[in-house]
């Protein structure tokens, strides 16, 4: 569990401070983590939910220093809404993930979309935002959402992983905005990097990131194998497969699990391994 109560700055290294938002839930763990980057001027990564107490904590931690950028990894309501409040308080530009307008046709496995999110500057893969003594480079990591970005801090070889890789749970991939094919490709992309540490949006920092990413890829491959075996064994609906795959799961998390199973099935359809037999029914391809 991340150290420190909500609203209290925790120094993670010379350039990074973490502040935990007061929004714990079965989907956010202890809450969303906002990271301040820099010493004399700052970037604020994922300012979090629309919560006055969290905004006050951020303003106190900033301590009157200039904010060069408010950086957003993706547009879920536990990550981006406070960007507007913080912009009002600091005048800093909102940069990062593109706005996304995608139908939300399933139960949310996390906060719903922030439909009012409007960045001043959208960052493409490889583009940077800089301040005194720090450089953040956007790393496109779609999958959890279509617009998800991670951010690499060159000076300390750290990666702010948002919700793409978390320190407490696997990431939910919920269609149509979530895409398992893109998510797996993004994990493979991270395997090609050599970041020293990940600072996720939820959960503890990750000190051996490539090992964790390798494990996540293996876990997803195991899920694919389960689905194919269940189809062979007569489980042809998403609820039937989910019940067999996630025995003993907290009922509050069941809709999220069903969305992830659906994301896997859609990926398997794209690869020709599964086909839709009828509405809501699936078979081996």
C-alpha positions in Angstrom: 0.0 0.0 0.0 1.4 3.5 -0.9 2.9 5.2 2.2 1.4 8.2 3.7 -2.2 9.5 4.2 -4.1 11.4 1.6 -3.0 14.9 0.9 0.5 14.5 2.4 3.4 15.0 0.0 5.8 12.0 -0.1 9.2 12.6 -1.7 10.0 9.6 -4.0 13.3 10.9 -5.4 15.0 14.3 -5.9 12.6 15.3 -8.7 9.3 13.5 -7.8 6.8 14.0 -5.1 3.6 12.0 -4.7 0.2 13.2 -3.3 -2.6 10.7 -2.8 -6.1 11.8 -3.6 -9.0 10.9 -1.1 -10.8 8.7 -3.6 -10.2 5.1 -2.5 -12.5 2.4 -4.0 -12.5 -1.2 -5.2 -11.4 0.3 -8.6 -8.9 3.0 -7.5 -7.2 1.1 -4.6 -6.1 3.7 -2.0 -6.8 6.5 -4.5 -5.4 8.3 -7.5 -1.8 9.4 -7.1 -0.8 12.9 -8.4 2.9 13.4 -9.0 4.8 16.7 -8.9 8.0 16.7 -11.0 10.7 19.3 -10.5 12.2 21.5 -7.8 12.0 25.2 -8.9 9.3 24.9 -11.5 7.0 22.0 -11.7 4.9 19.6 -13.8 1.8 18.2 -12.1 1.0 14.7 -13.5 -2.7 13.5 -13.3 -4.1 16.1 -10.9 -6.9 13.8 -10.1 -10.6 14.0 -9.3 -12.7 17.1 -8.8 -12.1 17.3 -5.1 -11.5 20.6 -3.2 -9.5 18.9 -0.5 -7.1 17.3 -3.0 -6.8 20.6 -4.9 -5.9 22.3 -1.6 -3.3 19.7 -0.9 -1.8 20.2 -4.4 -1.7 24.0 -4.0 0.0 23.5 -0.6 2.6 21.1 -2.0 3.3 23.4 -4.9 4.1 26.1 -2.4 3.9 29.1 -4.7 6.4 27.6 -7.2 5.5 28.2 -10.9 3.8 25.3 -12.6 5.0 24.8 -16.2 2.5 22.1 -17.2 -0.5 20.2 -15.9 0.1 16.8 -17.5 -2.7 14.2 -18.1 -2.2 10.5 -18.9 -5.9 9.9 -19.9 -9.4 11.2 -19.5 -11.0 9.1 -16.7 -12.7 11.1 -14.0 -10.3 10.0 -11.3 -7.3 11.5 -13.2 -8.1 14.6 -15.2 -11.0 16.8 -13.8 -8.8 18.6 -11.3 -6.7 19.8 -14.2 -9.2 22.6 -14.8 -9.3 23.6 -11.1 -5.5 23.6 -11.0 -5.3 25.6 -14.2 -7.5 28.2 -12.6 -5.3 28.4 -9.6 -1.9 28.4 -11.4 -2.5 29.5 -15.0 -0.5 26.5 -16.3 -1.4 24.9 -19.6 -3.1 21.4 -19.6 -1.1 19.1 -21.9 -1.0 15.4 -22.6 -3.6 12.9 -23.7 -6.0 13.9 -26.5 -9.7 14.3 -25.7 -11.6 11.2 -26.7 -15.3 10.9 -27.4 -16.2 7.2 -27.5 -19.5 5.6 -26.6 -19.5 4.2 -23.1 -21.6 1.1 -23.5 -20.6 -1.0 -20.6 -20.2 -1.0 -16.8 -17.3 1.1 -15.8 -14.4 -0.6 -14.1 -13.1 2.7 -12.9 -14.2 6.3 -13.1 -16.3 7.3 -16.1 -14.9 9.5 -18.8 -14.2 13.2 -18.2 -16.2 14.6 -21.0 -15.2 18.2 -20.2 -11.4 17.4 -20.6 -9.9 19.8 -23.2 -6.1 20.0 -23.2 -4.4 23.1 -24.4 -1.8 20.9 -26.1 -2.1 17.3 -27.2 1.2 15.4 -27.0 2.0 12.8 -29.6 4.4 9.8 -29.0 7.9 11.2 -28.4 6.9 14.8 -27.9 8.2 16.5 -24.8 7.3 19.1 -22.1 10.2 20.6 -20.2 11.1 22.7 -17.2 14.2 23.6 -15.2 16.1 20.3 -14.6 13.4 18.0 -16.0 12.1 16.6 -19.3 9.0 14.6 -19.7 8.6 12.6 -23.0 5.2 11.2 -24.0 5.1 7.4 -24.5 1.9 6.4 -26.3 0.4 3.4 -24.5 -3.1 2.9 -25.8 -5.2 0.0 -24.5 -6.7 1.0 -21.1 -8.0 3.9 -23.1 -7.6 4.9 -26.7 -5.7 8.1 -25.7 -3.5 6.8 -22.9 0.0 8.2 -22.5 2.8 7.4 -20.1 5.6 9.9 -19.5 9.3 9.2 -19.2 11.4 11.4 -17.0 14.8 11.3 -18.6 16.8 12.7 -15.7 16.0 9.8 -13.3 15.0 7.1 -15.9 11.5 6.9 -14.4 8.2 6.3 -16.2 4.9 7.7 -15.0 2.7 4.8 -16.1 -0.8 6.1 -15.4 -3.2 3.2 -15.5 -1.4 1.2 -18.2 0.7 -0.6 -15.6 -0.4 -0.3 -11.9 1.3 -1.2 -8.7 -1.7 -3.1 -7.2 -3.7 -4.9 -9.8 -4.0 -5.7 -13.5 -5.4 -3.0 -15.7 -9.0 -3.1 -16.8 -9.5 -3.0 -20.6 -13.1 -2.1 -21.3 -14.4 -1.9 -24.9 -15.1 0.1 -27.0 -12.5 2.7 -25.8 -10.4 0.0 -24.2 -8.7 -2.3 -26.7 -6.8 -5.5 -25.8 -4.9 -5.6 -29.1 -3.5 -2.1 -28.4 -2.9 -2.9 -24.8 -0.8 -5.9 -25.5 1.2 -4.0 -28.1 1.8 -1.2 -25.6 3.1 -3.8 -23.1 5.5 -5.1 -25.8 6.6 -1.5 -26.4 7.4 -1.1 -22.7 9.4 -4.3 -22.8 11.7 -2.6 -25.3 12.4 0.2 -22.9 14.9 0.3 -20.0 13.2 2.5 -17.4 14.5 2.2 -13.9 11.2 2.6 -12.0 7.5 3.1 -12.7 5.4 5.5 -10.8 1.8 4.3 -11.5 -1.5 6.2 -11.0 -2.5 3.6 -8.3 -0.4 1.5 -6.0 3.2 1.2 -5.1 6.1 2.3 -7.3 7.4 -0.6 -9.4 11.2 -1.1 -8.9 11.7 -3.9 -11.5 9.3 -2.8 -14.2 10.5 -5.1 -17.1 9.9 -8.1 -14.9 6.4 -7.0 -14.0 5.6 -6.2 -17.7 6.8 -9.6 -18.7 4.5 -11.1 -16.1 1.6 -9.0 -17.3 2.1 -10.3 -20.8 2.2 -13.9 -19.6 -0.9 -13.3 -17.5 -2.9 -12.1 -20.5 -1.7 -15.0 -22.6 -2.9 -17.3 -19.9 -6.3 -15.6 -20.0 -6.4 -16.2 -23.8 -5.8 -19.9 -23.3 -8.5 -20.1 -20.6 -11.0 -18.5 -23.0 -10.2 -20.9 -25.8 -10.5 -23.9 -23.5 -13.8 -22.7 -22.1 -15.2 -22.3 -25.5 -14.2 -25.8 -26.3 -15.8 -26.9 -23.1 -19.2 -25.3 -23.8 -19.0 -21.9 -22.2 -20.1 -19.6 -25.0 -21.2 -16.4 -23.3 -19.1 -13.7 -21.6 -20.9 -14.2 -18.2 -20.3 -17.9 -18.3 -16.6 -17.6 -19.1 -16.1 -14.9 -16.5 -17.8 -16.9 -13.8 -15.4 -19.8 -14.5 -12.3 -17.6 -14.8 -12.8 -15.4 -11.8 -14.1 -17.6 -9.1 -14.5 -15.9 -5.7 -14.2 -12.4 -7.2 -15.7 -9.5 -5.3 -19.1 -9.0 -6.9 -18.5 -5.3 -7.2 -15.7 -6.2 -9.6 -17.6 -8.7 -11.7 -18.7 -6.1 -14.4 -15.1 -5.0 -14.8 -14.0 -8.7 -15.2 -16.7 -9.2 -17.9 -15.4 -6.2 -19.8 -11.9 -7.5 -19.8 -13.0 -11.0 -20.9 -15.0 -9.3 -23.8 -11.8 -7.3 -24.7 -9.9 -10.6 -24.9 -12.6 -12.2 -27.0 -12.6 -9.2 -29.5 -8.9 -9.5 -29.8 -9.2 -13.2 -30.5 -11.8 -12.5 -33.1 -9.5 -10.1 -34.8 -6.8 -12.8 -34.9 -9.2 -15.4 -36.4 -9.2 -17.6 -33.3 -12.8 -16.9 -32.2 -16.0 -16.1 -34.1 -19.4 -14.8 -33.1 -22.0 -17.5 -33.3 -25.0 -15.3 -32.4 -25.8 -12.3 -30.4 -23.9 -12.7 -27.2 -22.6 -16.2 -28.2 -19.1 -17.0 -29.2 -17.4 -20.1 -30.7 -13.9 -21.1 -31.8 -13.0 -19.6 -35.1 
